Amino acid sequence: MFFQAGLLRANPDMLTKGSNQDKKKSVSAVGKQHIKWLIPNGKIPKISDL
């Protein structure tokens, strides 16, 4: 199983114009290009491997 973790300053230029029913916005295509990946391809170990 894999995961990623990154940072993005979520200013309006980095978010989509629309929102869902909860008024949440998504990261836009431009915003995704500005993510600073801290863990680009992390692997979650199996419990049996610990």
C-alpha positions as CSV (number, residue, x, y, z in Angstrom):
1,M,0.0,0.0,0.0
2,F,1.4,3.4,-1.0
3,F,0.7,7.0,0.2
4,Q,1.9,10.5,-0.6
5,A,2.3,13.6,1.7
6,G,2.9,17.1,0.5
7,L,2.4,20.8,1.3
8,L,0.5,23.4,-0.6
9,R,-0.3,27.0,0.4
10,A,-4.1,26.9,-0.4
11,N,-4.6,30.4,-1.7
12,P,-7.5,31.0,-4.2
13,D,-5.2,30.7,-7.2
14,M,-4.4,27.1,-6.3
15,L,-8.1,26.0,-5.8
16,T,-10.9,25.3,-8.2
17,K,-13.5,28.0,-8.7
18,G,-16.5,25.8,-7.8
19,S,-17.3,24.0,-4.5
20,N,-19.4,21.1,-3.3
21,Q,-22.4,21.3,-1.0
22,D,-20.2,21.7,2.0
23,K,-18.5,24.7,0.3
24,K,-15.2,22.8,0.2
25,K,-12.9,23.4,-2.8
26,S,-10.5,21.1,-4.5
27,V,-6.9,21.7,-5.6
28,S,-6.8,22.8,-9.2
29,A,-4.4,21.5,-11.9
30,V,-2.2,24.5,-11.4
31,G,-2.2,23.9,-7.6
32,K,-1.2,20.3,-8.1
33,Q,1.9,21.5,-10.0
34,H,2.9,23.6,-6.9
35,I,2.7,20.8,-4.3
36,K,6.0,20.3,-2.5
37,W,6.1,16.6,-2.0
38,L,7.6,15.5,1.4
39,I,6.9,11.8,0.8
40,P,6.3,11.3,-3.0
41,N,6.1,7.5,-2.9
42,G,5.8,6.3,0.6
43,K,5.1,2.6,1.4
44,I,3.0,1.5,4.4
45,P,4.5,-1.7,5.8
46,K,2.4,-4.7,6.6
47,I,1.9,-5.3,10.3
48,S,3.5,-8.7,9.9
49,D,6.6,-7.0,8.6
50,L,7.1,-4.8,11.7
